[in-house]
Amino acid sequence: MASGPPGEVRAGSDAWACADGAGRRGQARLARSALGVALGAGALLVAGAIGCGGGDSGVANAKLPDGVRSQTIEHEACSESGHRVETVDVNNDGKPDIRRVFDGDAEICRISDLNRDGKPDLFEYYDKTGQLRRREADYDDNGIVNAIEIYENGKLVRAELDTTNQGRIDTWDTFDPATGKRIKRERDATGDGRIDQWWTYNGDQVTIAMDKNGDGLPDPDATITLGASGTAIQPPTAAEDAGAASTPVAAPTPEPSPSPSPSPELSPTTGDAGAPTPPKRGGAKR
């Protein structure tokens, strides 16, 4: 793999050499997937500001202390060497938009150029049964993956995101494979590799616990619950009836994040109030 700045892992040359042609049967489906990432990612900025290769990722396998996560972006190569390759030219411009790599009759991975700029921006990998097992996306055309999704039995189970476009993972999501809904999020808002935000999803509400004193634990007085509209919900007081409904109130003034303004989720199944927005294309130099 070619190396980039600290914390970055660029796509392998074999995969990026495919940029000359990437073809795309099912372009619409892939485009919708990428769009779902962008839309789902956007709301993380709203709520986040409050506190702020192989078939698997390094985060899952890393032996790290509690509360610490690997920030390394691990790109899995889609190697064409020794495999049959099929290309698809979706818009008939003479340039392939998708490259499909096969082992025998089974497709093992696919490289797509969604915006037709001659550079790959979506990588998909399949298991022996033909089900999606991994997806990676590069949203700013700088050759560095911004989001990684992991699937089991074709179902999304977790995602790793670089929401600040700094070439390192800062957000880790867990999904319910039965519904595809996000159920938990852990964030490193300060960029030190330690979790300082814990998001728990319950229906249309999300509770965010934050560590503001740096002890690695949620602070009792730094927890907020947001409703579907993104408005903070004030918990009932002891004087209120146990069955009384919580009263929505304006969210507290957010503390500025130490990192630059986040600017992906690559998941087509996300769209709730807690996903990161895609960075602007061309925001980072190659």
N, C-alpha and C positions, 0 to 999 in steps of 0.2 A: 504493500500500500504506500501511496505517496503521503508524505507527512506534511502537516500544516502547522499552525501555531499551537502552543501547548493546549492540550485538552481536545484537539481536533483530530479526527481521522478522516482523511479524504477517501473517496471511492477508488477502488483498485483500477489500475490502468486498463485491465482487460474489459471491465464493465464500461468505463468511460470511453474506450475506443469505439464502442458501439454507437457513439453519439452521431456519427455520420449518417446513420440511418435509423430510425426507430420507427416502427410501423404500428398501426393501431387498429386491429379489429376490435370492436367494442370501445371505440374512442369515447362515445357518449357515456358509457358506464364508468370509465376511468376518470373522465372529467368530472362527473357527478361526485365520485369518491373524493377527489381532490378538493372540490368545492365544499363538500361536507366538512372537510378538515378545516378549511378556512373559516367557514361560518361557525362551526362548533368552537373553534379556538377563540373567537373574538371576545366572548364574555369573560374570559379569565382576567382580562385587563380591568374589567369593571369591579369584580370582587377581589382580584389579586391585589389591587392597589390599597385595599383596606389594611393589609399587613405588610404591606411591603414598601468478525466473524463467523458466526455459526447460525443455526436455526433458532438460537435463543440469544438473548442479550447478555452483556457482561454484568449488568445489574443483578440479574436473577442468580448468576453463578458466583458473584463476588463474595468473598468472606470478609465482610466489613463489620465494624462495631455497630451496635444498635444506633439508629438515627443517622448513620452515615451512608451515603450512596455514591456509587461510581458515577462520575460525570462524563466519562469517555463515550463519545459517539462511535459505535462500532458498525461499520458498513460491511455487509456480507456481499462478496463478489458474486456476480452472475457470469460464470466463466463459460465462454463459448468453445474453448479448446476441447477437441475430441467429441463434440456434440453437434447434432443437426440444428441448424438455425433457420427459422422462417421469418420473413419480414412482411410487414403490412403497410401499404401506403394508403392512408385513409382518405386524403384529399386529392389523390391523383396528381401530385405535383412532381412525381418522379423521385421523391425522397421518402424512404420508409419512416414511419412514425413509431413503430413497435418492432422489437426484435424478440422473438419467442425461441427459447433454448430448450431442446428436447434431449432426453436420454432414452433412446429407443423411440417408443410411441408416446411416452409420458412427458408432458411439459414440466420442467423443473424450475424455470424462472422466466421472467419477462422484464424487459427494459422499455420504458415508454418515454417519449418526448411529447408531453401534453401541450406545450405552448409552441411547438414547431420551431424552436430556435436552434436546432441542431445539437442540443445538449440534453442528456437524459435527466429527468426530474422525478421519475417514479419507478420503483423497483418492486416487483412482486415475486414471491417464492412459494412453491407448492410442495406438498408432501407426496408420498408414494401413491396415495389414493386420488390425487388431483385436487385436493382441497388447499385453499390458501392457508399458509402457516406464518407468513411474515410479509410486512409491507413497509417500505421506506420511502420518504419523500424529501425532496430538496426544493424549497419554495422560493429561494432567492437567486438561483442560478450561480452560486459561488462554488459548486462542487462539493459542498458539505451537507450531509443529511441533517434535516431539522427535526424529523419525527420518525419514530419506529413503532410499529404495531406488531404485537405477537398474538397469534391465533392458535387455538387448540381444537382439533376436530372441526376446523373451518369457522370457529367462533372466536370473536375478539375477547381476549382475557386481560391484556394489559398494554400500556403504551408508555413510551419514554419521549419527552419533548424538550426541545431547546426553544423556549418561548422568547428569549431575549436576543437571539441571533448572535451569541458570543462563542459558538462552537463547542458548547458543553451542555449536557443534560441538566435541567433544573426542575423538571416536573415528572412525577411518576404516577400514572393512573391505573386503577384496577377496575375491571368491568365484570358484570354478571353475564356469563356466557349464554345463559338461557334467554335473557332479554336484550343483551347488547348495551344495557345502560351502565353508565359509570356509577360505581358505588363508593369509591374511595379515591382520594388524591393526596399525595404528599408533595410538598414543594420546598425548594431551597431558594428563598427569596433574597438571601444575602450573598449567594455565590460562594460559600465556603465549603460546600459539599455536605453540609449537615441539614437535616430536615428541620424547618422552623414553622411550617404550616401543615395542618392536618385537616383535610376536607372530608366530611361525611355526608353522603347524599341520602335523602329520605323522601321519596316522592318528588314533589316540586320544590322541596326545601333543601338547602345545603347549610350545614353547620361548619364553621371554620374556627379551629382552635389555633392560636399562635404562640410562639415562644419569642418574647420580646427581650427577655433578660439573658438569653444565651446559655441557659442551663440544660438545653436539650429536651425540655419538657414543656407541655402546653401550660400557659399561665392561666390560672383560674379567672382572672379579670380580663382576659384577652380572647374571649370567645364570642362569636357573633353568628346569628342564624339569619339567612336571607330567604325571602319568599320567591315565588316564581317571577315576580316583577323586578327582583334585585333589591327590593326594599328590606331593610333590617327589621326583624320581628322582635319586639320587646317581650321577654318572658313575663308571665303573670307574677305579681307580687304575692307575698304570703297573705295579704289582706284580701286578695281577690278570691272569688270562688274557684274551687279546684277545677270546675268544668268551664270556666270562662275562657273565651277565645283570646289568643294573644293579639296584642294591638300592634299593627305595623307603625313603625316610626322611621324617620329619616336616618339613613346610615351615618355613622360618625365620620368626621373629617378624616380622610385617609392620610396615613403617613407616607411620605415619598419613599419610593423604592431606591436602594443604593445602586441598582443596576439600571442601564439605559432603558427607556420606555420599551416594553416588550413589543415587539412588532412581528406555528402552525397550528388543529389536531387532525391529524391525518385520518381520523376515523370518520367513515360515512355515517356512523351511528350516533355521533355526538351532536348536540345542539342545545345543551343546557347552559345554565348560567356560569359554568366554570371552565370554559375551554380557552386556550391561548389564541391570539390572532396571528395570522401569517405575517412574517416580516415582509417589507416592501422588496420587490424584486430589484436586484442589482445593489442591495444595500451593503454588501460586503465585497471587498476586492478579492479576485481570484489569486 
